[in-house]
Amino acid sequence: MSLLVVGSVAIDNVETPSERRDDLLGGSATHFSYSASFFTPVRLVGVVGDDFPKAHTDLLEGAGVDTEGLQRRAGGKTFTWTGRYLPNMNDRETLDVQLNVFGDFDPVVPESFKDARLVFLANGVPAVQAKVLAQAPHRKLVVADTMDLWITTHRADLDALMHNLDGLFLNDSEAKLLTGCENLVSAGEAVLDMGPRFVIVKKGEHGSMYFGRDAQGNPESYVLPAYPTREVIDPTGAGDSFAGGMMGYLSQCEHLTAKDLKTAMAYGTVVASFNVEGFGLERMTRLTREVIDERLDAYRRMLSI
C-alpha cells in the first residue's frame, strides 16, 4: 500500500563526546522516509529553503523517496537544529533551533499523493498534522508522532487529532505527561481511551511497548527490547527510523493483524539499530534489505526462549 509522510526536513549539526558533524541531512520526515524506503516507495511532504543542497534531494530520490511534495521556498532557509549528546548518549542538549521555513509550514499534498492508504504524521504541530487528513481521502491507516511541547502547549488540538488516529507514537515520559499516570502500563491504556487503536511507547535503549485491544476489546500489551548495538555513534532520528521501519513493513501487509504489528515493531527496532551506528544517514546509505533481514533473524533468535 502507498505510504505518505508529512513532517520536517532539516539540516542537523550534531556534537557527541568524541566528534562533531555539521550540515547533516536530518528531520523527522527524512529519517522516517529513508528507513521506510527499504520496504516500499515513500511519498514525502515537507518544506525546505533554497539553501537546501541538491545532493540531499538526490540522496532521498535515489532511495525511492518521491519528493514531489517537498516545497522549496525561494529566499528562505531550511529548518536547522544543533544539538550536543551527553556521554551516556541518551540525553542531549539543544544548542540552537532555527525553524526558518518550517515555522509556518502549511502542508500541501500533491494530487498524485492523495490516493495514499498509509499516512504517517511525523512530529509537528497537531493543527498542522490535522490539515493533512482532509488531503488524504483514501487513507486506511493514520499514525502520528508527538512530543512534550505539543502536549503542554497545543493540548486541545492534540486531543482532537487523536480521535482521527489509528496509532500514536510517543516516548515514555510523554505518555506519562499526556495521561497523568506514572505507571507506564496505565498510561498506555489511558492513551487508548483517547482515541487511537494502538499506541507505541518508545523507550530508547530499553526498547518499545505496544498497547492495543484484542478482538474482544480487552487491553493487550507487549514489550520488545532494543537490539544490542555495540557502538552508538549518533542517536539522532532513531525514533523516526523505528517508525519508518515499522510503517514500511506494514505497507506490505493487507489486514494488519496482531502478528503483523509485532513483526513491524521488530523491523522498526532493527532499522533503528542501524541508524544509530553513524552520523545522520551515513550508516543507512550503506544498508540493504538483505542486511536488515539478517539482523532481524538474529533479533528473533535473541528473543526466543
N, C-alpha and C positions, 0 to 999 in steps of 0.2 A: 504493500500500500504506500501511496505517496506521503512523504514526510516534509512538513513545513516547520521552520523555526524562525522566531522573531525575537530579536534582542540586540545586545551590544556587540559591536566590532570595535576593537580598541588597539592602541599601542601601549605596551607594558614596559616599564623599567623595573627590573627585579634585582634585589640585592639579597644575597644569602650570606651566612657566616664565612663562606670561602670565596665568593665571586659575585660580580655584578654584571648584568647584561641589560643593555638599553635597546629600545626600538624593536621589541619583540612583538609579533602578531599575537594579540590577545582578545579578550572579550568573551562574555558568556556564550553568545551565539556562535562564535568562532570555534571554541573548544568543543561545543556540542556538535556542530556541523562536521568537523573533521573526524570526530570519533564515530558518529553515525554513518559516515560515508563508507566505512568498511563493510556495511551491511546493505546499504540502499542509497540511491541518489537522494540528495538533500536540496531543498529549496530554501534559500536564506533571504530574510528581510531584515535590513539594518540600515545604518547611515554612517557615512564617513565624510571627511573633508577632502579638499583637493590636494592635501599633503599626504594622503594615503598611498603608499608605494604600489605601483602596478605589480611588483613581484609578489606582494601579499595576495592580491586578487588572483594572479596566475596560480599561486600555490593552492588556493581553495578550489579553483576551477579544475585544476589538474587532478584533484581528489574526487571529482564528481559532484562538487557543490555548485548548484545553479545560482549565480549572483545577479540575476536579472532584477531581483528585488532589493539590491544594495544601492541605496540612494547615495549619490556623490554630490555634496553640497559645495557649489562654487564659492570660493573665498572663505570657506570655513575650515576649521581644524578638527581633526579626529579626536574622539574621546581618548584621554591619556591617563593611565594610572601608574603611580610609582609606589613601590612598597618594599619593606625590609622584613625578612624572616628571622625569627629569633633562633638561637642554637638548637632548640628542640624540634624545629622545622614544622611545628604545628601552629604556633602563634605567630602573628605577623602584625606589623605596624604600617598603616597607610601614611606615607610621607607627603603625597601630593595627589590630588584628583582634579582633573580639568575635564569637565563634562563636554565642553565645546558643543559640537553639533548634536550630540546625544541629549543635551539638556532640554531641547524642545522637539525631540524625535516624535514624529507623527507617522506611524507605520502605514504604508500603502502596499497592499498585497496585489501583485500583478494579476491580470486576468488569467494568465497561463498557470498560476499557482492556486487558483480558487477551488480547484477540484481536489485539493489535498484531503486525505482521510485522517491522517495523524497530524496533530498540531502541538508543538511544544512552545510554550510562552516562557522564554528564558527570563532570568531575574530582571525585574524592572518595575516601574510604577504601575500599580494594579489597574488604574483607569486606562493607561495606555495599553496594557495587556488586553483589557476587555474590548478595546476597539478592533482587535484582530478577529474576534469571534464572528462579528457581522460580515467579515470579509472571507470567511471560510464556511460557506453554507453546506458543504458536503462532509464536514468533519465527522469522524466516527469516534475518535479518542482525543481528548484535550487534556494535556498535562501542563502544569505550571511550576515554576520555581519562585521562591520569595525569600525575604530576608528580614532581619530585625527592624531595619529602618522603616520598611513599609508597614510592618505590624504596629509600630508605635505612632507613625505619622499619617498613614492612609488606611486606618483600620476599617472604616465604613466601606471604602471601595474594595478592599480585600475581602471582606465578608460577602459582598455582593458577587464578586468574581467567583468565590468558591462554590456557589450554588450552580455554576455552569462548568465546573471542572469534573473530569473523571479521576484525575490523580493530582497529587500535590507533593513536591519535593521541598524539604526544609531540613535544617540541622537540628540537633537535639536541644540546644539552648533556645532556638526559635520556636520549637514545638512547645516547650515549657512556657515561653513568653506569650505565645498565642492563646494558650488554654488556661494558664494559671496553675497547671498541675506540675508538681515537682517529680512525680513518678512518671517515667517515660512511657510506660505501657498505658497508664491512664491518659496521658497527654495524647498519644497516638489515637486512642479510641475516641477521645473527645473531638479531635480534628475530623474524624469520620462523621460525627454528628453535625458538623458544619457544612456538609455537602459532598465532598469528594467520595468516590467509590473506594479509592485506596490512597494510602499515604506512605511515602518513603522517607524515613528519617535517616539522614546521613550523619555518621559518627566519626568521620575522618579515619584515622589509623585503626579505629575499633570497628570498622565495617558499616553496616546499614541494617535497618529494621523495616519490615513490611507490616502494615496494618490494613486489614480489609474485612470483608464479611463472607462467610461461606454461603452455600445455596439456601440454607435455612435462615440466613440473616444474622447468624451469630458471629461475634467478633473473632477474628483469627489473626495470628501474627507469627512471624518467624524472623530469625536473625541470621545474617551472613557476615562472616568476618572479612576483614580486608585481606588481600593477597600479601604474603610476607615479602615485601620488596627490600632487597639488601641495601640499596643506596637511593635515598631520596634527594634529588638534585633541585627540583623546583615544584612545589605542590600547587602552584597557580593553575586553576582550571580543572583540578581533579574532580570536583563535584559535577562540573558541567560535562566532563568526559564520561563520568559514570552515567549521567542522564543520557548522553548521546549514545553510548553503547547499549543501554537498556532500550531506548526508544528505537534505535536502529534495528535491534533484533525483533522487537515487537512488530515492526513494519512488515516482517516476513510471516507473521502469524495471522491466521484467519479468524479465530474465535477468542483469543486472549483468555485462555484457561489459567487456572492457578499454577499449573506446571509451566506454562509459557511465561508468566510473570516471574516465577522463581528463577527460571533459566535466564530470563532477560536481566535480572539483578546480578546473576553470576557473570554474565558477559560485561555488564557495566563495571563490576568490580575489577575484572581482569583488564579492561581497556584503561581504566583509571590508573591501574598499577604501572602501565607503560607510560602514561602521561607524565608521572612524577619523576621519571628517570632521565629527564632532560629539561633544559630551559625552553619555555614556550612550547612550540610544536616540534622541537628538534627530534625527539625520540619518535614521535608519531609519524614523521615523514619517512622513517626507515622501517615502518611496521607494515605487515601484511596480514590478511585474514587468516592465512595458514598459521602464522606465528601466534595469533590471538587464540586460535583453536587449540594449539599445542599447550598454551598456558592454561586454557580452560580445562583441558584434560588433567593437568597437574593439580589444578584447583579442586576438581571433582574428587581426585584421589585423596587430597588433603582433608576433605570434608567427610569422607566415608569412615564408618566405624566398623 
